Amino acid sequence: MLDFIKKHNGHLMIGSFTAKQLADRFGTPLYVVDEKHVRHQARMFKDSFTHPNLKSEVIYASKAFLTLAMCKLIQEEGLSLDVVSGGELYTAHMAGFDMERIYFHGNNKSMDELKMAIEFGVGTIVLDNENELQLLLSLLNKPQKVLLRVNPGIEAHTHEYIATTKNDSKFGLSTADPATMTLIEHLEQEPMIDFVGLHAHIGSQIFEAESFYKEADTLIKFISDHRLNIAELNLGGGFGVSYTLEDQPLTLSEFLHSLLDHIFRTLTDYQLPTMKIMIEPGRSIVANAGTTLYTVGSTKTTINQKNYVFVDGSMADHIRTVLYDAQYTALIADRVDDPCNTQYTVTGKACESGDIIIKKAHLPVCNPGDILAVLSTGAYHYTMSSNYNRLLRPAVIFVHDDQVRIVVKRETYEDLIRNDIGE
């Protein structure tokens, strides 16, 4: 059983509550976030990513999970915030997040988004290309701090769609392309641009420490070869988490120290001055804190003896299996100690053959009315949910020991048609 699972008398526990208690009280489908776990992870990153000879900063990647409540939590824990759209930036602004600690990413920021960033006083804009620089320059009336996203070409072992530094990635500019240095020289010469450093991100759900060491080595060599005056180096995120027992993530409390030690030694070897080192964890802060609760509607065994269990959710609230062939662990919430002798395909309500939540879930015999808990859904579930088939998005609740609060209300049919025009 996954080591972060808590149980008592055969019940899955989230904080001081059984999962079934939460399902009965708030209904299903339901996104449940263990707030205590999120805060623990945020503090672990902040405490572990330190070095006596290097400045450092932990920036939460908000695309993993973002609400007003989450913004406030991240600010309370002393982390900075990475946003990639006007919507994420607006959410942070409305939550009262310190704009100086915002890093605004994205490969195709619109004029309206850049105007918003300038108006709100965003601390750092991460530029992706020359066109974006020209757009930004047309709007600035005072100097703006920027990083440039570069692509070091590191091949991390992850899914094709979440590997972000292959040579043909849409993100950033290759460190092997001479045009990248041309743009950097332009940035250094612009009086309205405060160019302070580089950003890279090699992918997501990465388990190999070597990938992160190679990323740092490649970027530091690039800085040295081109004699760049760099004050900040942002290595992005990508730290993997456990979805199933087969996943073997890094022990981050140890690895983060080792990564900074490695970077300091490498900077020393190249006789480079020290610089601030940043990382952008998202999934590794929230994924294991999240659980999605569903109610079983019925089961079915096909003529070919394939077992289905149908739940009241769908790919509309759980898209990652369809997108990435992602693997998950599920439990029957009040029978977690029962033998799991039946293999089911967990599927939902959407009118799609591909509406699969878990392809091969080993569970006790499922019955109508059972509460099925899908684990590790804190990242990229609520944020990637949709209204496909006009299905309603679930509520989101935060649980902290014996306290529980709704942070996103369950959608209603009235919400669904609010922006429709009937004439």
Beta strands, then each sheet from edge to edge (+ up, - down):
strand 1: 6-8
strand 2: 11-14
strand 3: 17-18
strand 4: 30-34
strand 5: 56-61
strand 6: 80-83
strand 7: 102-104
strand 8: 124-127
strand 9: 144-151
strand 10: 173-174
strand 11: 193-199
strand 12: 232-234
strand 13: 276-279
strand 14: 290-301
strand 15: 307-311
strand 16: 330-332
strand 17: 342-347
strand 18: 356-363
strand 19: 371-375
strand 20: 395-400
strand 21: 403-408
sheet 1: 1+ 2- 3+
sheet 2: 16+ 19- 14+ 4- 20- 21+
sheet 3: 10+ 9+ 8+ 7+ 6+ 5+ 13+ 12+ 11+
sheet 4: 16+ 19- 14+ 15- 17- 18+
end
